């Protein structure tokens, strides 16, 4: 039984007797005996049945030369935030051409749970917001594998009159949440972590009073984005101060961009370390066309630098607030020929690339792709200021070291950085993605330039951020096969 039409990979081992048939349309995720029911977006399926089962997928990649043009997928970061701001706004918002993926589907379902009415007309999603008057339709939200949904919706849950429990898969239950939950409690919410050491599940509700609060910027910028979304609805004003080093700052800038569009009044310092937020606000509805995603496109552009003739990726606006547009400059530092023509980024592979040193504190999602390039670049590559990569879907510093070294790379893992000595050639082998979508994407890129065949286990994670990856790579000439 095939279980995907554009958003999922894999083959479901069906166990109808476990829970029977589900409803057609969008249905919630159901966990049962360590099995799960994949939800499906409204993708023109005549019937969507909910069944329990297991999901596995492999990628087989052979050495390839790439050429041609593909369109960048819509931004995951903008999609999440657009639905969340629309949930809180008064009136009907339009989210145009959003990313339809496992992660963003979790956000859409959470918005519905909190009382938003969400519909679709072709590529336009209509969201009738709550004006901040949340009326939860359930007391449980399963964010699945989406850390963004977990953290940002936890703060939004603080506006609910009754407590809501947020949980997710095994990876989510390892994510740090203590600083955010403590901050919400200081602002008057009833908030607690049910997991050990400040981990999920979390239970949040009761409203925000306001006041002064501090939160660390060293673990995740999502803590700050979460508070920026919810605090305008506090009863009184909020003064928010960020302590320690602020990492991944561009994601806060994206949050602020959308909040500004919705009419939020938030005074901020130039370094985004202090915020003054008047309480009692209500966002206005907005129309937003989701831009192309530099974070996902980085894997296409990295593949082009390593294995490309001339590859063009359209729908990428270098004027965007996305910090990962830095991939354009970093590829140039490696020695790739990169041209920007309007919203098209063109990359021509170089005969040899040279190692670089890059502080990736603001660009953690670029590190997997950069590490693959560094493995084949002449000399040494250092990717620094990235201790927060240990708190992603997996410990990406360790995972990158282990898996790339299986290919013959020379990667050294330090507490907050990767040091890589370039090699002449990688050798294909069997690899593991750790259930992490960006690991799977990075290892697929490495397989394009490895001698022999490379097999990546865990390809079912790819639709978390880039459902069309395999199809786009094939359009460019990649010899890549999905085994379901």
C-alpha positions in Angstrom: 0.0 0.0 0.0 1.6 3.3 -1.0 1.1 6.0 1.6 2.3 9.1 0.0 1.4 11.6 -2.7 4.1 14.2 -2.6 4.7 14.5 1.2 5.9 11.1 2.4 8.3 8.3 1.5 8.1 4.7 2.5 5.8 1.7 2.6 3.4 1.2 5.4 3.1 -2.3 6.9 -0.6 -2.4 7.4 -2.3 -3.5 10.5 -6.0 -2.8 9.9 -7.1 -4.8 12.9 -5.3 -2.5 15.3 -7.5 0.5 14.8 -9.6 -0.1 11.7 -10.2 2.5 9.1 -9.9 6.2 9.8 -11.7 9.1 8.2 -10.9 10.7 4.9 -9.3 14.1 4.7 -6.8 15.4 7.3 -6.7 13.2 10.4 -4.7 13.4 13.6 -1.6 11.2 14.2 -2.4 8.1 16.3 0.2 6.3 18.3 -0.4 2.6 19.1 2.1 0.0 20.3 5.1 1.9 18.9 3.4 2.2 15.6 1.8 5.2 14.1 -0.8 6.5 11.7 0.6 8.9 9.1 -1.6 11.8 8.5 -2.0 13.1 5.0 -2.7 16.5 3.7 -5.5 17.1 1.2 -3.6 16.0 -1.8 -6.4 15.0 -4.1 -6.6 11.5 -2.7 -10.0 9.8 -3.2 -9.7 8.2 0.3 -7.2 8.5 3.1 -7.3 5.6 5.5 -5.7 5.7 8.9 -3.8 2.6 9.7 -1.1 1.5 12.1 2.3 0.4 10.8 6.0 0.8 10.4 7.7 3.0 7.9 11.1 2.6 6.4 12.8 3.9 3.3 16.3 3.8 1.8 18.0 6.0 -0.7 20.4 4.5 -3.2 22.8 7.0 -4.8 25.4 6.5 -7.5 28.0 9.0 -8.8 26.2 11.6 -10.9 26.8 14.8 -12.9 24.1 17.5 -12.4 22.7 20.1 -14.8 19.5 22.0 -15.3 17.0 24.1 -13.3 14.6 23.4 -10.5 12.5 25.6 -8.3 13.3 26.0 -4.6 10.7 24.6 -2.2 8.8 27.1 -0.1 10.4 28.1 3.2 9.6 25.9 6.2 10.4 28.7 8.6 8.1 31.2 7.0 5.3 28.6 6.6 5.4 27.8 10.3 5.3 31.4 11.4 2.7 32.4 8.8 0.2 29.9 10.1 0.9 30.8 13.8 0.6 34.6 13.2 -2.6 33.9 11.3 -4.0 31.8 14.1 -3.6 34.7 16.5 -4.8 37.4 14.1 -8.3 38.8 13.9 -9.9 38.0 10.5 -9.0 35.9 7.5 -5.4 35.6 6.4 -4.0 34.1 3.2 -0.9 31.9 3.2 0.1 31.6 -0.4 2.1 28.6 -1.6 3.2 27.3 1.8 5.4 24.3 2.3 3.4 21.1 2.6 5.6 18.8 4.8 5.4 16.7 7.9 6.6 19.5 10.1 4.3 22.2 8.7 1.3 19.9 8.8 1.9 19.6 12.5 1.6 23.3 12.8 -1.5 23.5 10.7 -3.2 20.8 12.9 -2.1 22.7 16.0 -3.6 25.9 14.7 -6.9 24.0 14.1 -6.8 22.6 17.6 -6.4 26.1 19.1 -9.6 27.2 17.2 -8.4 28.5 13.8 -10.5 27.6 10.7 -8.1 26.5 8.0 -9.1 25.9 4.4 -7.5 25.6 1.0 -8.2 27.0 -2.5 -5.5 25.6 -4.8 -2.2 27.1 -3.6 -3.9 29.6 -1.2 -4.6 28.5 2.4 -7.2 30.6 4.2 -6.9 31.0 7.9 -9.7 32.5 10.0 -7.9 33.5 13.1 -8.9 33.6 16.7 -7.9 37.2 17.6 -6.0 35.6 20.5 -9.1 34.2 22.0 -8.1 30.5 22.0 -10.7 27.9 22.4 -8.9 24.6 22.3 -10.8 21.7 20.7 -8.6 19.2 22.5 -6.2 19.2 25.4 -3.4 17.3 23.6 -1.2 18.4 20.6 1.2 16.0 19.0 3.9 18.0 17.2 5.4 14.7 15.8 9.0 15.6 14.8 8.6 19.4 14.6 10.7 21.3 17.2 9.5 24.6 15.8 5.9 23.5 16.4 6.7 22.4 19.9 8.4 25.5 21.0 6.4 28.2 19.3 3.1 26.6 19.9 4.0 26.0 23.6 4.1 29.8 24.1 0.9 30.3 22.1 -0.7 27.6 24.4 0.0 30.0 27.3 -2.9 32.1 26.0 -5.3 29.2 26.3 -7.8 29.5 29.3 -7.3 25.8 29.9 -4.0 23.8 29.9 -2.9 22.0 26.8 -0.3 19.2 26.7 2.2 19.2 23.8 4.3 16.1 23.1 5.9 14.4 20.1 8.1 11.6 18.9 11.2 10.2 20.5 13.4 12.9 19.2 11.1 15.7 20.4 11.1 14.2 23.9 14.9 14.9 24.0 14.6 18.6 23.1 15.4 21.2 25.9 12.3 23.1 26.9 13.1 24.2 30.5 14.2 27.9 29.8 11.0 28.6 27.7 8.7 26.9 30.2 10.3 28.8 33.1 9.9 32.1 31.2 6.2 31.5 30.5 5.7 30.6 34.2 7.4 33.9 35.3 5.0 35.8 33.0 2.0 34.2 34.8 1.2 31.1 32.8 0.7 27.7 34.3 3.5 25.9 32.7 5.5 22.8 33.5 7.7 20.2 31.9 6.7 16.6 32.4 9.9 15.1 31.1 13.1 14.9 33.1 15.6 17.8 33.0 13.3 20.2 31.4 12.2 18.0 28.5 8.8 17.5 27.0 6.0 16.7 27.2 5.0 20.2 28.4 1.7 21.4 29.8 0.9 25.1 29.3 -2.2 27.4 29.7 -3.9 29.9 31.9 -3.0 33.2 30.2 0.0 35.6 30.4 0.0 38.4 33.0 3.2 40.2 31.7 6.2 41.6 33.5 10.0 41.3 33.1 11.7 38.1 32.0 15.1 36.8 30.8 15.9 33.9 28.6 19.0 32.3 27.2 19.9 32.8 23.5 22.5 30.0 23.6 20.2 27.0 23.2 17.7 27.9 20.6 16.4 31.1 19.0 13.0 29.4 19.0 12.6 30.3 22.6 12.8 34.0 21.7 10.5 33.7 18.7 8.0 31.8 20.8 7.8 34.7 23.4 7.6 37.3 20.6 4.6 35.6 19.2 2.7 35.2 22.5 3.7 38.2 24.6 1.7 40.9 22.7 -1.4 39.1 24.0 -0.3 39.4 27.7 -2.5 41.4 30.0 0.3 43.8 30.8 3.5 44.9 29.1 6.4 42.6 28.8 10.1 43.4 28.9 12.2 40.6 27.5 16.0 40.3 27.8 18.1 37.7 26.1 21.1 36.5 28.0 24.3 34.7 26.8 25.2 34.6 23.1 22.2 34.8 20.7 22.5 32.1 18.1 20.5 31.7 14.9 19.5 35.4 15.0 18.1 35.4 11.5 15.2 33.2 12.5 14.2 35.9 15.1 14.4 38.4 12.2 11.9 36.3 10.2 9.6 36.1 13.2 9.7 39.9 13.6 9.2 40.4 9.9 5.9 38.6 10.0 4.9 40.2 13.3 5.5 43.6 11.8 3.3 42.7 8.8 0.5 41.8 11.3 0.8 45.2 13.0 2.5 44.0 16.2 4.1 46.7 18.2 7.5 45.4 19.4 10.4 47.7 20.3 13.7 46.0 19.9 17.4 46.8 20.4 19.6 46.7 17.4 21.3 43.5 18.6 17.9 41.9 19.3 18.9 41.3 22.9 16.1 43.5 24.5 12.5 43.8 23.6 9.6 45.9 25.0 6.2 44.5 24.1 3.0 46.3 25.0 0.3 44.0 26.2 -3.3 43.7 25.1 -2.5 43.7 21.3 -4.4 41.9 18.6 -2.7 41.1 15.3 -4.4 42.0 12.0 -4.9 39.5 9.2 -2.3 39.4 6.5 -1.6 37.9 3.0 1.8 36.3 2.6 3.3 34.5 -0.3 5.9 32.1 1.1 9.4 32.7 -0.3 11.7 29.9 -1.5 13.8 28.1 1.2 17.5 28.7 1.3 18.0 26.1 4.0 16.6 23.2 1.9 18.1 24.7 -1.4 21.5 24.6 0.2 21.7 20.9 -0.5 20.9 21.5 -4.2 23.5 24.2 -4.4 26.1 22.1 -2.5 25.5 19.2 -4.9 25.9 21.6 -7.8 29.3 22.8 -6.4 30.5 19.3 -6.0 28.9 17.5 -9.0 27.5 20.1 -11.2 27.9 21.3 -14.7 25.6 24.3 -14.5 22.7 24.1 -12.0 20.1 26.8 -11.5 17.7 27.1 -8.5 14.9 29.5 -9.0 12.5 31.1 -6.4 15.4 32.3 -4.2 15.5 35.9 -3.1 18.8 37.0 -1.7 17.1 40.1 -0.2 15.1 37.7 2.1 15.6 37.8 5.9 16.6 34.2 5.7 20.1 33.9 7.2 20.8 30.7 5.2 21.1 32.9 2.0 24.7 33.0 3.3 25.1 29.7 1.4 25.7 31.8 -1.7 28.7 33.6 -0.2 30.1 30.5 1.4 30.0 28.5 -1.8 32.0 31.4 -3.4 34.5 31.1 -0.5 34.9 27.4 -1.3 35.7 28.4 -4.9 32.5 27.5 -6.7 31.3 29.8 -9.5 28.1 31.3 -8.2 25.9 33.8 -10.0 22.7 35.5 -8.8 20.3 36.6 -11.5 17.1 38.0 -10.0 15.6 35.2 -8.0 17.7 32.5 -9.7 21.0 31.2 -8.1 23.3 29.6 -10.6 26.2 27.3 -9.5 28.9 25.8 -11.7 31.0 23.1 -10.2 34.7 23.9 -9.8 37.6 21.5 -10.7 38.8 21.9 -7.1 37.4 23.6 -4.1 39.4 25.0 -1.1 38.6 24.7 2.6 37.1 27.6 4.5 36.6 28.7 8.1 33.0 29.8 8.9 31.3 30.8 12.1 27.9 29.0 11.7 26.3 30.2 14.9 23.5 31.9 12.9 23.4 29.2 10.2 23.2 25.8 11.9 21.1 24.3 9.2 23.8 24.9 6.6 26.4 22.8 8.5 25.5 19.4 7.1 25.8 20.6 3.5 29.0 22.6 4.3 30.5 19.6 6.1 30.1 17.5 2.9 31.7 20.1 0.8 34.6 20.5 3.3 35.2 16.7 3.1 36.2 17.1 -0.5 37.8 20.6 -0.5 41.5 21.0 -0.5 43.0 21.8 2.8 41.1 22.3 6.0 37.6 23.4 6.8 36.5 24.6 10.2 32.8 25.1 11.1 32.6 26.9 14.4 30.2 28.2 17.1 27.7 25.3 16.6 27.2 23.6 20.0 23.4 24.1 19.5 23.6 21.5 16.7 23.6 18.9 19.4 20.0 19.7 20.2 18.5 19.1 16.8 16.7 16.0 15.6 19.9 14.2 16.6 23.3 15.3 17.8 24.4 16.5 14.3 28.0 17.1 15.2 28.5 13.5 16.2 26.3 12.2 13.4 28.2 14.1 10.7 31.6 12.9 12.1 30.5 9.3 12.3 28.7 9.1 8.9 31.1 11.1 6.8 34.1 9.2 8.2 32.4 6.0 7.1 32.7 7.4 3.5 36.5 8.0 4.0 36.3 11.7 5.1 38.5 13.0 7.9 36.1 14.8 10.3 37.0 15.7 13.8 34.3 16.6 16.3 34.9 19.2 19.0 32.4 20.4 21.7 31.2 23.2 19.4 32.7 22.8 16.0 33.8 20.5 13.2 37.3 20.3 11.8 37.6 18.7 8.4 40.6 17.7 6.3 39.6 17.4 2.7 40.2 14.1 0.9 40.6 13.3 -2.8 37.6 11.0 -3.0 34.8 9.5 -0.9 33.9 5.8 -1.1 30.3 4.7 -1.2 29.0 2.6 1.7 25.9 2.2 3.9 25.0 5.2 6.0 22.4 6.1 8.6 20.5 9.3 8.9 19.4 9.0 12.6 15.9 9.9 11.5 17.1 13.5 10.8 16.0 15.0 7.5 19.0 17.3 7.1 21.4 14.3 7.7 19.6 12.3 5.1 19.8 15.2 2.6 23.5 15.8 3.3 24.4 12.1 3.0 22.5 11.9 -0.3 24.7 14.8 -1.6 27.8 13.0 -0.5 26.7 9.9 -2.4 26.7 11.8 -5.7 30.5 12.2 -5.5 31.4 8.9 -3.7 33.0 6.0 -5.6 30.5 3.2 -6.0 27.0 3.0 -4.5 25.9 4.8 -1.3 22.8 3.6 0.6 21.2 6.0 3.1 18.9 4.4 5.7 16.2 6.7 7.1 15.0 8.5 4.0 11.5 8.6 5.4 12.6 11.7 7.3 13.2 13.8 4.2 9.6 15.0 3.9 10.0 16.8 7.2 11.4 19.7 5.2 11.8 18.9 1.5 9.2 16.5 0.2 10.3 17.0 -3.4 14.0 16.4 -2.9 14.3 13.1 -4.8 12.2 14.3 -7.7 14.2 17.5 -8.0 17.5 15.7 -7.9 16.4 13.4 -10.6 15.4 16.4 -12.7 19.0 17.5 -12.4 20.3 14.2 -13.5 21.1 12.5 -10.2 21.2 8.7 -10.1 19.1 8.4 -7.0 16.6 5.7 -6.2 14.1 5.6 -3.4 13.6 2.1 -2.0 10.3 1.7 -0.2 
